[in-house]
Amino acid sequence: MEEAGYFIRLAEPGDVELLKRAVRTTLASPEGKGSKKKFEDAVARNELLILERRDPRLPEPRIEAFIEWYTRVDGSVTIRDAGAIGDEFKPGAIKRLVRELIHLTRPTSVTVKVRADQTQWREVFEDLAGFEFTGQEYSRPHWRLIYVWTPEAERRVTRRAQPRPAAGRERRRPR
């Protein structure tokens, strides 16, 4: 049985209507209300990634998730919003998009603010290597937790995760 694959790409102007129509809750708008996003601006800046699911049984790939960011002059990135199409939260798709964003932009740092009461979103960034909790701020009526990714923090985490040589397996010296 052939499995559905995925493809990550920059959003195009034709994707905007589907995103506006099909996205319910996002990182920036967890209740699903608020002003309609200006996806057109992000598409024009090339700062909107789309994850598509490709199923060989379907004629067209279907959009599963998106991530919008802003790149600053100093090379740092701020994640503005992310979300999935429909009502279901898709943490795997969001994590993949964040990793692709980091790979694509090679930023000096990535900052994201998550509402403190959004457990699912906090877990996404706490699970990704290199994201560290750096503080919180109050933005009426919610507390927001600030997570920052840096290449150094990711190296520290991956270095700790690498297996170490077992004791007693020392290198033999030639005789």
VOBA-1610 file (N, C-alpha, C; in pm, whole numbers, padded with zeros to 5 digits, always signed):
BEGIN
Met+00084-00118+00000Met+00000+00000+00000Met+00088+00124+00000Glu+00060+00215-00088Glu+00138+00338-00099Glu+00092+00437+00006Glu+00186+00497+00074Glu+00153+00593+00178Glu+00155+00734+00123Ala+00075+00819+00184Ala+00072+00959+00144Ala+00200+01027+00192Gly+00263+01103+00106Gly+00383+01177+00141Gly+00349+01322+00169Tyr+00450+01398+00200Tyr+00426+01540+00224Tyr+00528+01620+00144Phe+00495+01745+00123Phe+00578+01837+00048Phe+00566+01973+00115Ile+00678+02039+00139Ile+00678+02172+00199Ile+00724+02272+00094Arg+00648+02380+00083Arg+00680+02482-00017Arg+00639+02619+00032Leu+00692+02722-00034Leu+00648+02858-00007Leu+00506+02874-00061Ala+00425+02948+00010Ala+00287+02970-00032Ala+00284+03058-00157Glu+00180+03039-00234Glu+00158+03116-00356Glu+00029+03195-00341Pro+00010+03298-00424Pro-00113+03378-00411Pro-00241+03295-00419Gly-00240+03186-00494Gly-00359+03101-00507Gly-00394+03027-00379Asp-00303+03018-00284Asp-00328+02949-00157Asp-00403+03035-00056Val-00402+03165-00076Val-00454+03258+00024Val-00601+03234+00055Glu-00683+03219-00046Glu-00828+03200-00023Glu-00856+03074+00056Leu-00788+02964+00022Leu-00808+02840+00096Leu-00768+02856+00242Leu-00655+02922+00267Leu-00612+02944+00404Leu-00713+03027+00482Lys-00761+03133+00424Lys-00860+03219+00492Lys-00989+03143+00521Arg-01027+03057+00430Arg-01153+02985+00443Arg-01143+02864+00536Ala-01031+02791+00533Ala-01023+02661+00598Ala-00951+02660+00733Val-00872+02763+00764Val-00799+02764+00890Val-00894+02812+00999Arg-00905+02732+01104Arg-00997+02766+01214Arg-00921+02829+01332Thr-00837+02751+01396Thr-00762+02801+01511Thr-00614+02798+01480Thr-00544+02899+01531Thr-00401+02909+01504Thr-00328+02948+01633Leu-00198+02953+01624Leu-00115+02996+01735Leu-00155+03138+01781Ala-00174+03228+01686Ala-00208+03367+01719Ala-00356+03386+01752Ser-00440+03296+01705Ser-00584+03310+01726Ser-00644+03175+01767Pro-00619+03131+01891Pro-00663+02998+01932Pro-00814+02981+01943Glu-00887+03088+01961Glu-01033+03077+01968Glu-01097+03077+01830Gly-01018+03104+01728Gly-01070+03106+01593Gly-01138+03236+01556Lys-01125+03334+01642Lys-01184+03464+01609Lys-01073+03566+01594Gly-01111+03682+01558Gly-01012+03786+01535Gly-01014+03829+01390Ser-00932+03923+01357Ser-00932+03975+01221Ser-00877+03871+01124Lys-00924+03881+01001Lys-00872+03791+00897Lys-00726+03822+00873Lys-00647+03719+00863Lys-00503+03735+00848Lys-00471+03799+00713Lys-00361+03866+00712Lys-00311+03926+00588Lys-00210+03830+00526Phe-00260+03714+00483Phe-00171+03616+00421Phe-00106+03671+00294Glu-00175+03763+00226Glu-00119+03818+00103Glu+00017+03884+00129Asp+00027+03957+00241Asp+00152+04025+00275Asp+00265+03923+00297Ala+00235+03817+00369Ala+00336+03714+00395Ala+00377+03643+00267Val+00282+03618+00178Val+00314+03555+00049Val+00405+03647-00031Ala+00375+03776-00033Ala+00457+03873-00108Ala+00599+03881-00052Arg+00616+03862+00080Arg+00749+03866+00142Arg+00820+03730+00137Asn+00753+03626+00084Asn+00806+03488+00085Asn+00831+03442+00228Glu+00736+03467+00316Glu+00748+03430+00457Glu+00625+03353+00504Leu+00580+03262+00419Leu+00468+03174+00453Leu+00495+03038+00391Leu+00515+02938+00476Leu+00538+02801+00429Leu+00410+02721+00442Ile+00392+02630+00348Ile+00275+02542+00344Ile+00325+02398+00346Leu+00258+02313+00424Leu+00284+02169+00419Leu+00165+02105+00348Glu+00195+02036+00237Glu+00092+01966+00160Glu+00106+01817+00181Arg-00005+01749+00187Arg-00008+01603+00194Arg-00041+01553+00054Arg+00041+01462+00005Arg+00019+01408-00129Arg-00028+01264-00117Asp-00148+01240-00166Asp-00207+01107-00163Asp-00225+01062-00308Pro-00168+00947-00344Pro-00179+00903-00484Pro-00323+00877-00529Arg-00414+00860-00434Arg-00555+00835-00470Arg-00629+00964-00502Leu-00572+01079-00466Leu-00638+01207-00490Leu-00570+01280-00606Pro-00648+01353-00686Pro-00589+01422-00801Pro-00500+01540-00763Glu-00530+01604-00653Glu-00455+01723-00611Glu-00399+01703-00471Pro-00282+01759-00442Pro-00234+01756-00303Pro-00322+01847-00218Arg-00333+01817-00089Arg-00415+01901-00003Arg-00327+01967+00104Ile-00355+02093+00129Ile-00280+02170+00227Ile-00320+02122+00367Glu-00219+02095+00451Glu-00243+02048+00587Glu-00216+02155+00692Ala-00107+02232+00673Ala-00065+02327+00777Ala+00014+02441+00714Phe+00033+02546+00795Phe+00112+02661+00749Phe+00190+02719+00866Ile+00291+02797+00832Ile+00365+02876+00932Ile+00401+03009+00867Glu+00376+03117+00941Glu+00407+03252+00894Glu+00511+03311+00988Trp+00609+03381+00933Trp+00714+03440+01014Trp+00755+03574+00956Tyr+00842+03640+01030Tyr+00900+03767+00986Tyr+01049+03761+01011Thr+01127+03794+00909Thr+01272+03795+00920Thr+01318+03938+00944Arg+01394+03956+01048Arg+01446+04089+01082Arg+01578+04115+01008Val+01620+04238+01007Val+01742+04278+00938Val+01865+04207+00996Asp+01864+04180+01128Asp+01980+04116+01191Asp+01984+03964+01169Gly+01888+03911+01092Gly+01889+03768+01063Gly+01807+03684+01158Ser+01749+03745+01260Ser+01663+03669+01351Ser+01523+03658+01292Val+01451+03557+01336Val+01317+03528+01285Val+01218+03529+01400Thr+01101+03585+01375Thr+00991+03581+01470Thr+00877+03504+01406Ile+00833+03397+01471Ile+00718+03322+01421Ile+00593+03400+01460Arg+00518+03442+01361Arg+00397+03521+01385Arg+00276+03433+01407Asp+00265+03327+01327Asp+00147+03242+01336Asp+00177+03106+01274Ala+00099+03009+01313Ala+00106+02874+01256Ala-00028+02809+01281Gly-00061+02713+01201Gly-00188+02645+01222Gly-00209+02533+01122Ala-00319+02464+01140Ala-00354+02352+01053Ala-00490+02378+00991Ile-00512+02316+00877Ile-00640+02327+00809Ile-00742+02241+00885Gly-00859+02293+00904Gly-00965+02219+00972Gly-00960+02238+01123Asp-01029+02150+01193Asp-01042+02162+01338Asp-00936+02084+01415Glu-00872+01988+01351Glu-00777+01902+01421Glu-00640+01969+01436Phe-00584+01961+01557Phe-00449+02013+01582Phe-00348+01909+01532Lys-00249+01952+01456Lys-00152+01860+01395Lys-00010+01898+01438Pro+00032+01856+01558Pro+00163+01897+01607Pro+00279+01848+01521Gly+00267+01730+01463Gly+00375+01679+01377Gly+00398+01766+01256Ala+00291+01812+01194Ala+00302+01900+01078Ala+00363+02034+01117Ile+00323+02087+01233Ile+00376+02215+01278Ile+00527+02202+01307Lys+00567+02096+01375Lys+00710+02075+01405Lys+00791+02064+01277Arg+00737+01994+01178Arg+00808+01980+01051Arg+00827+02116+00984Leu+00723+02198+00990Leu+00732+02331+00931Leu+00833+02419+01005Val+00837+02409+01137Val+00935+02488+01213Val+01077+02445+01177Arg+01100+02313+01169Arg+01234+02265+01132Arg+01271+02310+00990Glu+01175+02308+00898Glu+01201+02352+00762Glu+01228+02502+00758Leu+01155+02578+00838Leu+01179+02722+00847Leu+01322+02750+00891Ile+01368+02679+00993Ile+01505+02697+01042Ile+01606+02658+00934His+01580+02547+00866His+01670+02501+00760His+01673+02600+00643Leu+01558+02654+00609Leu+01545+02744+00495Leu+01608+02881+00521Thr+01585+02937+00639Thr+01628+03075+00665Thr+01764+03086+00733Arg+01812+02978+00796Arg+01939+02980+00870Arg+01949+03103+00961Pro+01852+03120+01052Pro+01847+03241+01134Pro+01949+03240+01247Thr+01977+03358+01300Thr+02061+03369+01420Thr+01982+03327+01543Ser+01850+03348+01539Ser+01761+03302+01646Ser+01618+03300+01592Val+01533+03223+01659Val+01390+03218+01626Val+01315+03241+01755Thr+01225+03338+01755Thr+01145+03370+01872Thr+00999+03341+01844Val+00931+03285+01944Val+00788+03261+01933Val+00725+03288+02069Lys+00607+03346+02067Lys+00532+03372+02190Lys+00407+03286+02188Val+00388+03211+02298Val+00277+03117+02308Val+00195+03154+02431Arg+00064+03158+02415Arg-00020+03184+02531Arg+00003+03076+02635Ala+00013+03115+02760Ala+00045+03022+02869Ala-00060+02912+02883Asp-00183+02939+02848Asp-00289+02839+02862Asp-00301+02745+02741Gln-00216+02761+02641Gln-00218+02676+02522Gln-00119+02561+02538Thr-00159+02458+02608Thr-00071+02345+02639Thr-00018+02279+02512Gln-00104+02257+02413Gln-00061+02190+02289Gln+00051+02267+02221Trp+00036+02398+02212Trp+00136+02480+02145Trp+00265+02485+02226Arg+00254+02494+02358Arg+00375+02493+02442Arg+00452+02365+02420Glu+00384+02251+02415Glu+00449+02122+02395Glu+00522+02114+02261Val+00466+02175+02158Val+00531+02176+02027Val+00671+02237+02039Phe+00680+02353+02101Phe+00809+02422+02108Phe+00900+02365+02216Glu+00845+02307+02320Glu+00928+02243+02422Glu+00989+02114+02370Asp+00924+02049+02273Asp+00975+01924+02215Asp+01081+01946+02108Leu+01085+02063+02049Leu+01180+02090+01941Leu+01317+02125+01997Ala+01420+02057+01948Ala+01557+02080+01996Ala+01599+02223+01969Gly+01652+02289+02072Gly+01705+02423+02058Gly+01612+02533+02106Phe+01484+02503+02127Phe+01392+02604+02180Phe+01400+02602+02331Glu+01424+02718+02388Glu+01435+02731+02533Glu+01340+02839+02582Phe+01278+02814+02695Phe+01191+02913+02758Phe+01281+03025+02810Thr+01251+03150+02770Thr+01336+03261+02811Thr+01264+03365+02896Gly+01133+03354+02908Gly+01061+03451+02990Gly+00914+03453+02956Gln+00846+03550+03016Gln+00704+03565+02991Gln+00668+03712+02992Glu+00553+03741+02931Glu+00503+03878+02930Glu+00351+03874+02939Tyr+00296+03982+02988Tyr+00152+03991+03000Tyr+00100+04080+02889Ser+00011+04024+02808Ser-00053+04100+02702Ser-00202+04077+02720Arg-00271+04176+02768Arg-00409+04164+02811Arg-00491+04079+02717Pro-00564+03981+02758Pro-00586+03933+02893Pro-00507+03804+02925His-00397+03778+02855His-00326+03651+02871His-00177+03670+02899Trp-00120+03573+02970Trp+00025+03563+02982Trp+00075+03490+02859Arg+00187+03535+02806Arg+00251+03469+02692Arg+00390+03424+02734Leu+00422+03300+02698Leu+00554+03245+02726Leu+00641+03265+02603Ile+00765+03303+02625Ile+00856+03333+02514Ile+00957+03220+02503Tyr+00964+03161+02384Tyr+01062+03057+02355Tyr+01156+03109+02247Val+01285+03081+02264Val+01384+03125+02167Val+01469+03005+02127Trp+01487+02989+01996Trp+01575+02887+01940Trp+01704+02955+01897Thr+01817+02893+01928Thr+01946+02938+01876Thr+02024+02816+01830Pro+02115+02834+01736Pro+02196+02719+01692Pro+02275+02658+01808Glu+02325+02743+01900Glu+02403+02694+02014Glu+02317+02606+02105Ala+02194+02649+02131Ala+02105+02571+02217Ala+02073+02436+02152Glu+02054+02436+02021Glu+02027+02309+01952Glu+02148+02216+01959Arg+02268+02272+01942Arg+02390+02189+01952Arg+02404+02130+02092Arg+02376+02209+02194Arg+02383+02159+02333Arg+02289+02041+02354Val+02167+02055+02307Val+02067+01949+02325Val+02106+01824+02248Thr+02150+01840+02124Thr+02185+01723+02045Thr+02312+01657+02096Arg+02404+01734+02151Arg+02527+01677+02207Arg+02494+01590+02329Arg+02401+01639+02413Arg+02359+01562+02530Arg+02287+01435+02491Ala+02217+01436+02378Ala+02138+01321+02336Ala+02222+01212+02269Gln+02344+01245+02227Gln+02429+01146+02160Gln+02478+01043+02262Pro+02480+00916+02222Pro+02527+00813+02315Pro+02677+00828+02343Arg+02711+00803+02466Arg+02852+00810+02506Arg+02910+00670+02506Pro+03041+00658+02486Pro+03102+00525+02490Pro+03082+00462+02628Ala+03051+00335+02627Ala+03028+00264+02753Ala+03159+00246+02829Ala+03149+00245+02961Ala+03268+00226+03044Ala+03324+00086+03020Gly+03452+00074+03020Gly+03517-00055+02997Gly+03550-00079+02851Arg+03498+00005+02764Arg+03530-00008+02621Arg+03635+00095+02585Glu+03746+00082+02642Glu+03854+00177+02615Glu+03929+00135+02491Arg+03990+00232+02427Arg+04070+00200+02309Arg+04192+00120+02350Arg+04219+00020+02273Arg+04339-00060+02300Arg+04459+00007+02235Arg+04564+00002+02311Arg+04687+00060+02258Arg+04762-00047+02178Pro+04821-00006+02069Pro+04899-00104+01991Pro+05023-00147+02072Arg+05060-00273+02057Arg+05175-00327+02130Arg+05302-00312+02054
//
